Amino acid sequence: MSNLDLSGQINGQQFEHLFLNASGVHCQSTTELDDLLNHPAVGGIVTKSATLEKRDGNPAPRYYELADGSINSMGLPNFGYDYYIDYVKQSHAKPTILSVAGLSAADDVQLLHQIQASDYAGLTELNLSCPNVIGKPQMAYDYAGTEALLKEIFAFFKKPLGVKLPPYFDLVHFDQIAAVLNQFPLTHVNTINSVGNGLWVDVASESVVIKPKGGFGGLGGRMVLLTALANVRALRQRLNDSIKIIGTGGVKTGADVFAHILCGAELVSVGTQLQVEGLSVYDRLTTELSRIMADKGYHSLSDFRGKLKTI
Ligand code: SIN
């Protein structure tokens, strides 16, 4: 099993191992980012989405673990753009993805101007999908707004850029967002962000379980696997081949990872399960995925990537 090829590529950058962290989990501090980069089964890292200025995020409690996943309304707590650009500009043995999230379209443009002016040459990912910033809608649900923003950005931004998307739930919406994204030289899409604005009710206390937004928050973990797979699959069927897909959402087992690849993911991120299990999750997932591949006689991810059968 040890000679299996679990690699993927984005914009010619080789990720020797397919696993990343989902932005938001174990990636806020440089210590956490180092932990990830030092783990042999992690192929690269995604930073916590950086805003222009440092943010404390929403009031606690803002993350709650459920039997089958999680609900959170973190509100983009992060150390600010300067902190993360300093980190990714250092020399690292594995690829880095600098995630950025403006609090407005103007912020997005300013962040990307700053990256363009810097000497960072790695991948950047524009988060168009955080559901937890109070009073701010998720940009990627506004197709015209996303198109206008990407037009403005690609007029000056000449470095590798991908976007983080929210989940879509209608085939027409997949068509609409793909038609927008296919106009631009994007390196990748990362799908899905959490399923926005779910609500968990604790019956014993007759209460919500997180404080921000009256208890509404983004859903993650196993309960969103089917939505994540649908988004990876539907976007892989619609996007230009040059736009790679990072599959994020619902990964708990090696079989879930296998399913993401079968739907067309190039790389796979782990969020809630990383939070629950810690870094050892990557060893377990690697073992489970490798066993499935060996049993099926597959040697590399490309043997089955995107080859989901229909009936
Ligand atoms: C958060 O910080 O609220 C989560 C990050 C995201 O949803 O993009």
Residues whose N, C-alpha, C, O or C-beta is under 5 A from the ligand:
A	BS01	SIN	G24 S73 M74 G75 L76 P77 S129 C130 P131 N132 N193
